[in-house]
């Protein structure tokens, strides 16, 4: 079960970066508001994409774009990630 969840997380990150869109679903799965769709595009790829969801913290580099998830703040002992743009590094931090 744990391996399946990790594979789904990896697939989601890879799909977002590969398709260059924050909502990489088909038109039949999710209607698109075309007037605002440009806000969800990731072209050109940014240096950093932060995905805030309930999954464990991760820090991955894909196609020169760093994808991070700080993880659940309260459930993880108040841990968070700190990004330093000048060096393009991410540090683990905690309160």
C-alpha positions as CSV (number, residue, x, y, z in Angstrom):
1,X,0.0,0.0,0.0
2,X,2.8,2.4,0.9
3,X,4.6,1.7,-2.4
4,X,1.5,2.4,-4.4
5,X,1.0,5.8,-2.6
6,X,4.7,6.8,-3.2
7,X,4.3,5.8,-6.9
8,X,1.2,8.0,-7.2
9,X,3.0,10.9,-5.6
10,X,5.9,10.5,-8.0
11,X,3.6,10.2,-11.0
12,X,1.7,13.4,-10.0
13,X,4.9,15.4,-9.7
14,X,6.3,14.1,-13.0
15,X,3.0,14.7,-14.8
16,X,2.7,18.3,-13.6
17,X,6.3,19.1,-14.8
18,X,6.0,17.1,-18.1
19,X,2.7,18.7,-19.1
20,X,3.6,22.1,-17.8
21,X,0.3,22.7,-16.1
22,X,-0.8,22.6,-12.4
23,X,-4.0,20.7,-13.3
24,X,-2.9,18.0,-15.8
25,X,-6.3,16.4,-16.3
26,X,-8.3,15.8,-19.4
27,X,-11.1,18.1,-20.5
28,X,-13.6,15.4,-19.7
29,X,-12.3,15.0,-16.1
30,X,-12.3,18.7,-15.3
31,X,-13.9,21.6,-17.2
32,X,-11.6,24.4,-18.1
33,X,-12.2,28.1,-17.6
34,X,-10.3,29.2,-20.7
35,X,-10.2,32.9,-19.7
36,X,-8.1,31.9,-16.6
37,X,-6.3,28.8,-17.8
38,X,-3.1,30.7,-18.5
39,X,-2.7,31.1,-14.7
40,X,-2.2,27.4,-14.3
41,X,0.5,27.0,-17.0
42,X,4.1,26.3,-16.1
43,X,5.8,27.6,-19.2
44,X,8.6,28.3,-19.0
45,X,9.3,26.0,-16.0
46,X,9.9,27.9,-12.8
47,X,12.8,27.3,-10.5
48,X,10.5,26.0,-7.8
49,X,7.0,24.5,-7.6
50,X,5.5,24.1,-4.1
51,X,2.8,21.5,-3.8
52,X,1.0,21.7,-0.4
53,X,-0.9,18.5,0.2
54,X,-1.4,16.0,3.0
55,X,1.5,13.7,1.9
56,X,4.9,13.4,3.5
57,X,7.5,16.0,2.8
58,X,9.6,15.6,-0.3
59,X,12.2,17.5,-2.3
60,X,12.8,16.5,-5.9
61,X,14.5,18.1,-8.9
62,X,13.0,17.3,-12.3
63,X,14.1,19.1,-15.6
64,X,15.9,21.9,-13.6
65,X,12.7,22.6,-11.7
66,X,12.6,21.8,-8.0
67,X,9.3,20.3,-6.8
68,X,8.8,20.4,-3.0
69,X,6.0,19.5,-0.6
70,X,6.4,20.8,3.0
71,X,4.1,18.1,4.3
72,X,1.4,18.5,7.0
73,X,2.7,21.2,9.3
74,X,0.9,20.2,12.6
75,X,1.1,16.4,12.1
76,X,4.9,16.4,11.3
77,X,6.1,18.1,14.5
78,X,5.9,21.6,13.0
79,X,8.5,20.9,10.4
80,X,8.7,23.0,7.2
81,X,11.0,23.7,4.3
82,X,13.0,26.8,3.7
83,X,14.0,27.7,0.1
84,X,17.1,29.8,-0.7
85,X,16.7,31.2,-4.3
86,X,20.3,32.4,-4.7
87,X,21.7,28.9,-4.3
88,X,18.5,27.0,-5.3
89,X,18.6,24.9,-2.1
90,X,16.0,23.7,0.2
91,X,16.6,23.2,3.9
92,X,14.6,21.2,6.4
93,X,13.5,23.3,9.4
94,X,11.4,22.9,12.5
95,X,10.0,25.0,15.3
